[in-house]
């Protein structure tokens, strides 16, 4: 994934992920950490995300990365 694609995805979807994370953890500070971790993991995987599928891919990846993060974060 190119840097400009990553920036665009972050700009477009980070608020949705943030609200999703706040609804689970109840803390804005923790939700910000989760958003950062999710996007870093997505970027680290170098998965090409097709623009037409990103709206469905990213919410699925939230759960994929959010729940293990919550388990380690609150253990």
GUVOSE-126627 format. One record per residue (C-alpha): residue in one letter; x, y, z. Coordinates in Angstrom, 3 decimals. Each point is the difference from the previous one (the first is absolute). Example, Ala and Ser with C-alpha at 12.3 -4.5 7.8 and 13.67 -1.06 7.14 Angstrom:
<atoms>
<atom><resn>A</resn><x>12.300</x><y>-4.500</y><z>7.800</z></atom>
<atom><resn>S</resn><x>1.370</x><y>3.440</y><z>-0.660</z></atom>
</atoms>
This chain:
<atoms>
<atom><resn>X</resn><x>0.000</x><y>0.000</y><z>0.000</z></atom>
<atom><resn>X</resn><x>1.340</x><y>3.401</y><z>-0.946</z></atom>
<atom><resn>X</resn><x>0.388</x><y>2.664</y><z>2.672</z></atom>
<atom><resn>X</resn><x>-2.541</x><y>2.277</y><z>-1.681</z></atom>
<atom><resn>X</resn><x>-2.531</x><y>-2.861</y><z>-0.014</z></atom>
<atom><resn>X</resn><x>0.607</x><y>-0.582</y><z>3.697</z></atom>
<atom><resn>X</resn><x>-0.460</x><y>3.678</y><z>0.794</z></atom>
<atom><resn>X</resn><x>-3.223</x><y>0.077</y><z>-2.008</z></atom>
<atom><resn>X</resn><x>-1.342</x><y>-3.088</y><z>1.791</z></atom>
<atom><resn>X</resn><x>0.911</x><y>1.441</y><z>3.376</z></atom>
<atom><resn>X</resn><x>-1.615</x><y>3.347</y><z>-0.817</z></atom>
<atom><resn>X</resn><x>-3.124</x><y>-1.686</y><z>-1.308</z></atom>
<atom><resn>X</resn><x>-0.543</x><y>-2.743</y><z>2.596</z></atom>
<atom><resn>X</resn><x>1.830</x><y>0.849</y><z>3.230</z></atom>
<atom><resn>X</resn><x>-2.995</x><y>1.836</y><z>1.481</z></atom>
<atom><resn>X</resn><x>-2.224</x><y>-3.050</y><z>-0.551</z></atom>
<atom><resn>X</resn><x>2.561</x><y>-2.271</y><z>1.623</z></atom>
<atom><resn>X</resn><x>0.419</x><y>2.444</y><z>2.867</z></atom>
<atom><resn>X</resn><x>-3.747</x><y>0.029</y><z>0.736</z></atom>
<atom><resn>X</resn><x>-0.091</x><y>-3.794</y><z>-0.294</z></atom>
<atom><resn>X</resn><x>2.893</x><y>-0.337</y><z>2.457</z></atom>
<atom><resn>X</resn><x>-1.450</x><y>2.525</y><z>2.473</z></atom>
<atom><resn>X</resn><x>-3.251</x><y>-1.960</y><z>0.030</z></atom>
<atom><resn>X</resn><x>1.933</x><y>-3.071</y><z>1.157</z></atom>
<atom><resn>X</resn><x>2.593</x><y>1.462</y><z>2.376</z></atom>
<atom><resn>X</resn><x>-1.791</x><y>3.131</y><z>1.217</z></atom>
<atom><resn>X</resn><x>3.230</x><y>2.015</y><z>0.019</z></atom>
<atom><resn>X</resn><x>0.963</x><y>2.505</y><z>-2.667</z></atom>
<atom><resn>X</resn><x>3.675</x><y>-0.333</y><z>0.869</z></atom>
<atom><resn>X</resn><x>-0.071</x><y>-3.790</y><z>-0.335</z></atom>
<atom><resn>X</resn><x>-2.036</x><y>0.272</y><z>-3.211</z></atom>
<atom><resn>X</resn><x>2.667</x><y>2.259</y><z>-1.513</z></atom>
<atom><resn>X</resn><x>2.629</x><y>-2.632</y><z>0.819</z></atom>
<atom><resn>X</resn><x>-2.156</x><y>-2.670</y><z>-1.618</z></atom>
<atom><resn>X</resn><x>-0.464</x><y>2.045</y><z>-3.188</z></atom>
<atom><resn>X</resn><x>3.742</x><y>0.455</y><z>-0.239</z></atom>
<atom><resn>X</resn><x>0.672</x><y>-3.705</y><z>0.543</z></atom>
<atom><resn>X</resn><x>-2.592</x><y>-1.108</y><z>-2.544</z></atom>
<atom><resn>X</resn><x>1.355</x><y>2.219</y><z>-2.750</z></atom>
<atom><resn>X</resn><x>3.601</x><y>-0.939</y><z>0.773</z></atom>
<atom><resn>X</resn><x>-0.905</x><y>-3.677</y><z>-0.233</z></atom>
<atom><resn>X</resn><x>-1.880</x><y>0.493</y><z>-3.251</z></atom>
<atom><resn>X</resn><x>2.963</x><y>1.891</y><z>-1.451</z></atom>
<atom><resn>X</resn><x>2.451</x><y>-2.595</y><z>1.288</z></atom>
<atom><resn>X</resn><x>-1.800</x><y>-2.792</y><z>-1.823</z></atom>
<atom><resn>X</resn><x>0.452</x><y>1.696</y><z>-3.392</z></atom>
<atom><resn>X</resn><x>-3.401</x><y>-1.236</y><z>-1.120</z></atom>
<atom><resn>X</resn><x>-1.177</x><y>1.659</y><z>-3.187</z></atom>
<atom><resn>X</resn><x>-3.457</x><y>1.371</y><z>0.712</z></atom>
<atom><resn>X</resn><x>-2.165</x><y>0.512</y><z>-3.057</z></atom>
<atom><resn>X</resn><x>-1.810</x><y>3.317</y><z>0.180</z></atom>
<atom><resn>X</resn><x>-3.367</x><y>-1.607</y><z>-0.765</z></atom>
<atom><resn>X</resn><x>0.347</x><y>-2.398</y><z>2.971</z></atom>
<atom><resn>X</resn><x>1.665</x><y>2.205</y><z>2.598</z></atom>
<atom><resn>X</resn><x>-3.275</x><y>1.025</y><z>1.652</z></atom>
<atom><resn>X</resn><x>-0.744</x><y>-3.664</y><z>0.769</z></atom>
<atom><resn>X</resn><x>3.593</x><y>-1.100</y><z>0.610</z></atom>
<atom><resn>X</resn><x>0.889</x><y>2.621</y><z>2.589</z></atom>
<atom><resn>X</resn><x>-2.929</x><y>-0.566</y><z>2.395</z></atom>
<atom><resn>X</resn><x>0.765</x><y>-3.738</y><z>-0.080</z></atom>
<atom><resn>X</resn><x>3.619</x><y>0.736</y><z>0.780</z></atom>
<atom><resn>X</resn><x>-1.050</x><y>2.148</y><z>2.964</z></atom>
<atom><resn>X</resn><x>-1.354</x><y>-3.064</y><z>1.743</z></atom>
<atom><resn>X</resn><x>2.897</x><y>-2.162</y><z>-1.100</z></atom>
<atom><resn>X</resn><x>2.474</x><y>2.393</y><z>1.584</z></atom>
<atom><resn>X</resn><x>-2.157</x><y>1.509</y><z>2.727</z></atom>
<atom><resn>X</resn><x>-0.951</x><y>-3.112</y><z>1.960</z></atom>
<atom><resn>X</resn><x>3.522</x><y>-1.456</y><z>0.407</z></atom>
<atom><resn>X</resn><x>1.215</x><y>3.492</y><z>0.883</z></atom>
<atom><resn>X</resn><x>-2.692</x><y>0.287</y><z>2.677</z></atom>
<atom><resn>X</resn><x>0.971</x><y>-3.377</y><z>1.444</z></atom>
<atom><resn>X</resn><x>3.633</x><y>1.015</y><z>0.404</z></atom>
<atom><resn>X</resn><x>-0.740</x><y>3.602</y><z>0.931</z></atom>
<atom><resn>X</resn><x>-2.338</x><y>-0.854</y><z>2.845</z></atom>
<atom><resn>X</resn><x>1.704</x><y>-3.191</y><z>1.230</z></atom>
</atoms>
